[in-house]
Amino acid sequence: MVSKMRTLDWGMTQAGINAAVLEYSEMYSTPFLGAKEYITNALDAVDAAIKKGQLGPRSGRISVTLDSQTQSFSVTDNGEGMAPEFMEDLPQKINDSIKRGHVTLRGEKAIGLLAFGRCGGNNKPVYLHLISRQKGDKNFAYLRYSKDGRIIVPEIAEDGLTEGEVDENFFGTFLHGTRAIIGGIDPHIFRDQFTTSGVRREMQDVYFPLFVNDIGSRVSFWLDQYGKKSEILEAPEMVGENLLNKKLPFKMRIKTPDGKR
């Protein structure tokens, strides 16, 4: 019989960490399912701000912006925003989310920020730009992930971004909240997965329960074509509802007990 056992700690080399992070980033079956993670994070942020009383009951907003010129996909929320020190710790907390165990929150595995990697091609880098500001802060916190080949590198802007820098380089400024931008999406992927009609359909399908329940009255979803137009998304009308709303002509035939019609 073994007399004494000692518990060992798990550990990973840097090469192992790089491989695991890369695998997390490519685990999504389609690029849009990866991009959806940023919408889900925005939804959690806005919902939390409403519950804390930081936003009015009907003032939550999530905007999804498509830019065909730069092949970029952006998600902006008007939630509480993240402090710079919190954002700096994010690369150290993969798979260790503060949401873990909270059944009412949608993103809890702390790997969703890596989903941008599914949108890259083989020959050019793809980026995640994470920009956030809390009420009362002057500058924006800025964290960038870049995937180039088979490695993902996180970088933080030590002094953050000024309002002018965000306005000029990252689709315009905003008061508070968080913006996640996937930049440098592979052109073939962008044309296939990130058309306005395709994103509209995917969002309506994926988030349909939210459009029709209580949160649909607290948070508005917007779809923007950068520099062109914006539209508010609503729940799609279902086929059954279409039939119920139509007056369908029909003839009724009654069969009598003697077999006559």
Secondary structure, DSSP 8 states (H G I E B T S, - for coil): -------------HHHHHHHHHHHHT--SSHHHHHHHHHHHHHHHHHHHHHTTSS-TT-EEEEEEEETTTTEEEEEE-S----HHHHHHGGG-TT--TTTT-TT-S--SS-GGGGGGGG--SSS-EEEEEEEE-TT-SSBEEEEEEE-SS-EEEEE-TT-B-HHHHHHHSSS--SSEEEEEEES--HHHHHHH--HHHHHHHHHHHTHHHHHSGGGGTEEEEEEETTS-EEEE-----HHHHHHHS----------TTS--
